[in-house]
Amino acid sequence: MNDRAAPLMDLETTGSGLCLRLRGPQTVENARTLAAKLDQQPASGAVELDLTEVERLDTAAAFVLVSFRDRREQTGQEVTFTGLRAGHQSLLDTVARSLPSPTTEPKTPVTFTDALARVGEVIAGGVKFILALLGFFGLFLARLARTLRHPSEFRFTSLVHHAGAVGLGAVPIVALMAFLIGVVLAFQGSTQLRQFGAEVFVVDLIAISILRELGILLTSIIVAGRTASSYTAAIGSMKMHEEIDAMRGLGLDPATVLFVPRILALVITLPILGLVANVMGLLGGGLMAWIDLGISPAMFITRLVNGTDINHVIIGLVKAPVFALIIGLIGCHAGMQVRGNAESLGRMTSSAVVRAIFAVIVADAAFSIFFAQIGM
């Protein structure tokens, strides 16, 4: 590096600290080297920057000097400029005013009123979402009634397609899940009931748990994860690409074309998936009871038929259409809330799954209280 590019600096030690005497041109050509040499100075004691012999000073070098002063002053070290010419002083002041000042938001303590306001916002948001969902349900019923009056507008091909995707595609995972749940129930139940010599009641435990609650509930949760996300992603993607607006421009009603076939497909296939889950759950429980307790299949079936009320099967199947409506409505509604970017699509897809699963669990709890009150 030539002499012009290298900054000239003399270091002197004074009684109060350091004195750095800068000489020659301090410009953009040697600003990086100047910054490196300044950073090498010890971060203790006062520092005096003497610019008496500086021939030229440009904005780059001024920025280095001002930044060095600001950094050292933040640590409590005193930095002063001496020997400044009028133009140099003006340049340093201009650069100092141009530097952005860090902004820190004042931390305000969270009061009881703030916490209460947040709770109110959450409750208001939940009520708003429920009302929007009820409005969406009304729209679905209106479009369904319209297709019943005008059968030519009904999209039967779309219904069959979605029924196959929602129902047939979910059979393997639902069957495997229900079979394993039956195995686990039989194993855990036999372990506990064996202590009291009541192993035979494991059949009642499996039957009531699978037929009344777990069969349809776990099936609905799996379907909510698969279907609510796919409905939201499909409709949201169409909205992002303005395909729904194109439908309206062609005189097609998006609710009739998109929502009715999807929700009806869920209403039709979820009870069937619930029956599949019931059969596989009982099969898994019966197999585990045979292996672990020695209850033969004939004895298991006899105990199942004689000791299980048909009401348990009816209760499980009654829940299925309601769960299907909840999942379908939430998935389609979330798809219509997607804005014009991929981030919104991802956020609404994950939100639809969480909301659908939560709503299904809440609805199942409400059904349990209702059937308990009427004695079923």
PyMOL commands that set and color helices and strands:
alter all, ss='L'
color gray80, all
select helices_A, chain A and resi 31-39+59-74+86-98+112-149+151-153+156-166+168-196+199-240+243-249+254-293+297-307+310-336+342-373
alter helices_A, ss='H'
color red, helices_A
select strands_A, chain A and resi 8-13+17-26+46-57+79-82
alter strands_A, ss='S'
color yellow, strands_A
deselect
rebuild
show_as cartoon
